[in-house]
Structures are given as C-alpha cells and as structure tokens.
C-alpha cells in the first residue's frame, strides 16, 4: 500500500510487465481507499482502465 498526501491509500499489484513498476502509467493499480470508501479499478488486456466501482464507507 502507498499513502498519498490526501490521506488515502493505493493498493497495487503487478503491471503488464510482470513487475511493480516496469510498465509505467497507473501500472498495477488495483484500488484506492479514501475516507473509508474503496474505489476498485478494472483494466483490459492493454492496461487501460475500463471500469471503476466504489464501495461505500462503513458507518
């Protein structure tokens, strides 16, 4: 997980090169969590984000 200056965290996996940073761009971005809500990213076979979805914060 990587923390950003806004208090959120990013969860990453392997990118298209099979490493954590080799392909550049958003690479293996899997999710972002901010203020208790999680945002998940789906990418196609070329690494383009094609869909995002959000799970609400737990109250």
N, CA, C and O of each residue as an XYZ file, in Angstrom:
236
protein
N       0.828     -1.173      0.000
C       0.000      0.000      0.000
C       0.876      1.240      0.000
O       1.949      1.265      0.604
N       0.409      2.249     -0.675
C       1.107      3.523     -0.754
C       0.156      4.598     -0.242
O      -0.987      4.678     -0.693
N       0.609      5.414      0.680
C      -0.214      6.516      1.196
C       0.023      7.766      0.365
O       1.150      8.037     -0.051
N      -1.048      8.535      0.121
C      -0.885      9.801     -0.586
C      -1.048     10.951      0.402
O      -1.429     10.737      1.553
N      -0.762     12.168     -0.048
C      -0.812     13.329      0.839
C      -2.225     13.692      1.267
O      -2.405     14.442      2.227
N      -3.230     13.172      0.568
C      -4.616     13.464      0.905
C      -5.206     12.500      1.922
O      -6.399     12.577      2.218
N      -4.399     11.594      2.465
C      -4.875     10.661      3.469
C      -5.400      9.354      2.916
O      -5.836      8.499      3.686
N      -5.372      9.172      1.615
C      -5.839      7.923      1.008
C      -4.699      6.930      0.864
O      -3.535      7.264      1.088
N      -5.044      5.709      0.488
C      -4.037      4.693      0.206
C      -4.321      4.059     -1.148
O      -5.473      3.966     -1.573
N      -3.273      3.628     -1.812
C      -3.371      2.930     -3.086
C      -2.884      1.505     -2.893
O      -1.872      1.279     -2.229
N      -3.592      0.542     -3.466
C      -3.163     -0.846     -3.449
C      -2.761     -1.219     -4.866
O      -3.526     -1.025     -5.811
N      -1.556     -1.757     -5.005
C      -1.032     -2.104     -6.326
C      -0.664     -3.563     -6.403
O      -0.342     -4.198     -5.398
N      -0.716     -4.088     -7.620
C      -0.263     -5.440     -7.904
C       0.738     -5.367     -9.040
O       1.306     -4.305     -9.296
N       0.962     -6.466     -9.719
C       1.901     -6.488    -10.837
C       1.298     -5.789    -12.049
O       0.096     -5.882    -12.297
N       2.151     -5.083    -12.806
C       1.677     -4.414    -14.017
C       1.841     -5.345    -15.220
O       2.120     -6.531    -15.048
N       1.673     -4.825    -16.416
C       1.725     -5.657    -17.627
C       3.100     -6.255    -17.882
O       3.224     -7.246    -18.602
N       4.146     -5.653    -17.288
C       5.492     -6.202    -17.467
C       5.781     -7.331    -16.486
O       6.819     -7.988    -16.572
N       4.845     -7.556    -15.542
C       5.044     -8.585    -14.533
C       5.820     -8.100    -13.322
O       6.196     -8.896    -12.461
N       6.065     -6.776    -13.252
C       6.765     -6.180    -12.116
C       5.860     -5.131    -11.476
O       4.739     -4.904    -11.931
N       6.354     -4.497    -10.423
C       5.549     -3.478     -9.755
C       5.613     -2.119    -10.439
O       4.706     -1.309    -10.251
N       6.661     -1.835    -11.232
C       6.793     -0.500    -11.826
C       7.303     -0.481    -13.261
O       7.530      0.603    -13.799
N       7.491     -1.609    -13.892
C       8.145     -1.647    -15.191
C       7.368     -1.037    -16.347
O       7.982     -0.515    -17.277
N       6.044     -1.083    -16.324
C       5.254     -0.627    -17.462
C       4.926      0.862    -17.415
O       4.519      1.419    -18.435
N       5.086      1.524    -16.277
C       4.761      2.942    -16.169
C       3.261      3.174    -16.075
O       2.488      2.225    -15.944
N       2.857      4.420    -16.141
C       1.433      4.766    -16.048
C       0.850      4.365    -14.703
O       1.532      4.435    -13.680
N      -0.414      3.944    -14.701
C      -1.008      3.519    -13.441
C      -0.548      2.121    -13.071
O      -0.783      1.662    -11.953
N       0.109      1.439    -14.009
C       0.687      0.127    -13.714
C      -0.332     -0.835    -13.160
O      -1.404     -1.007    -13.740
N      -0.020     -1.459    -12.059
C      -0.884     -2.476    -11.469
C      -1.830     -1.925    -10.424
O      -2.096     -2.592     -9.424
N      -2.348     -0.714    -10.633
C      -3.278     -0.128     -9.667
C      -4.507     -1.010     -9.517
O      -5.182     -1.322    -10.499
N      -4.792     -1.406     -8.293
C      -5.948     -2.250     -8.016
C      -7.068     -1.489     -7.332
O      -8.239     -1.679     -7.660
N      -6.714     -0.618     -6.373
C      -7.750      0.056     -5.592
C      -7.190      1.310     -4.939
O      -5.979      1.462     -4.781
N      -8.094      2.201     -4.565
C      -7.772      3.380     -3.767
C      -8.790      3.451     -2.649
O      -9.983      3.247     -2.872
N      -8.323      3.740     -1.454
C      -9.213      3.908     -0.311
C      -9.054      5.322      0.202
O      -7.937      5.792      0.415
N     -10.175      6.001      0.401
C     -10.170      7.380      0.870
C     -11.395      7.591      1.737
O     -12.517      7.310      1.315
N     -11.188      8.079      2.931
C     -12.277      8.350      3.879
C     -13.170      7.131      4.093
O     -14.385      7.264      4.238
N     -12.575      5.959      4.112
C     -13.319      4.731      4.383
C     -13.987      4.098      3.176
O     -14.414      2.946      3.254
N     -14.090      4.806      2.073
C     -14.682      4.243      0.851
C     -13.561      3.680     -0.013
O     -12.469      4.248     -0.058
N     -13.819      2.574     -0.696
C     -12.824      1.965     -1.580
C     -13.277      2.082     -3.028
O     -14.452      1.906     -3.348
N     -12.327      2.380     -3.882
C     -12.562      2.504     -5.312
C     -11.705      1.449     -5.997
O     -10.487      1.431     -5.820
N     -12.328      0.570     -6.777
C     -11.625     -0.524     -7.440
C     -11.567     -0.263     -8.935
O     -12.485      0.323     -9.509
N     -10.481     -0.705     -9.561
C     -10.248     -0.443    -10.981
C     -10.137     -1.757    -11.741
O      -9.472     -2.692    -11.294
N     -10.794     -1.817    -12.891
C     -10.690     -2.966    -13.781
C     -10.002     -2.489    -15.051
O     -10.359     -1.446    -15.599
N      -9.015     -3.250    -15.521
C      -8.292     -2.873    -16.732
C      -8.429     -3.964    -17.790
O      -8.583     -5.143    -17.472
N      -8.368     -3.543    -19.059
C      -8.397     -4.519    -20.147
C      -6.997     -5.116    -20.338
O      -6.086     -4.800    -19.574
N      -6.825     -5.944    -21.312
C      -5.552     -6.610    -21.551
C      -4.424     -5.698    -21.972
O      -3.264     -6.110    -21.992
N      -4.755     -4.444    -22.316
C      -3.737     -3.465    -22.696
C      -3.396     -2.515    -21.556
O      -2.584     -1.608    -21.736
N      -3.995     -2.705    -20.395
C      -3.709     -1.853    -19.244
C      -4.574     -0.612    -19.139
O      -4.333      0.234    -18.278
N      -5.581     -0.484    -20.001
C      -6.485      0.667    -19.947
C      -7.569      0.427    -18.902
O      -8.187     -0.638    -18.877
N      -7.800      1.412    -18.044
C      -8.890      1.286    -17.073
C     -10.200      1.350    -17.841
O     -10.464      2.319    -18.553
N     -11.019      0.314    -17.695
C     -12.266      0.244    -18.441
C     -13.489      0.336    -17.536
O     -14.605      0.543    -18.012
N     -13.276      0.183    -16.228
C     -14.413      0.198    -15.310
C     -13.910      0.514    -13.909
O     -12.856      0.028    -13.498
N     -14.649      1.312    -13.191
C     -14.355      1.563    -11.781
C     -15.626      1.351    -10.979
O     -16.732      1.578    -11.470
N     -15.458      0.919     -9.760
C     -16.617      0.825     -8.886
C     -16.211      1.195     -7.473
O     -15.044      1.094     -7.096
N     -17.190      1.621     -6.705
C     -16.954      2.149     -5.369
C     -17.759      1.352     -4.357
O     -18.916      1.001     -4.592
N     -17.123      1.075     -3.230
C     -17.849      0.509     -2.097
C     -17.931      1.602     -1.051
O     -16.918      2.237     -0.756
N     -19.086      1.841     -0.487
C     -19.245      2.952      0.453
C     -18.490      2.716      1.762
O     -18.173      1.585      2.131
N     -18.220      3.808      2.436
C     -17.578      3.730      3.743
C     -18.525      3.067      4.746
O     -19.740      3.251      4.683
N     -17.959      2.309      5.654
C     -18.765      1.691      6.699
C     -19.125      2.753      7.734
O     -18.284      3.560      8.131
N     -20.366      2.743      8.157
C     -20.780      3.745      9.141
C     -20.947      3.130     10.504
O     -21.294      3.827     11.457
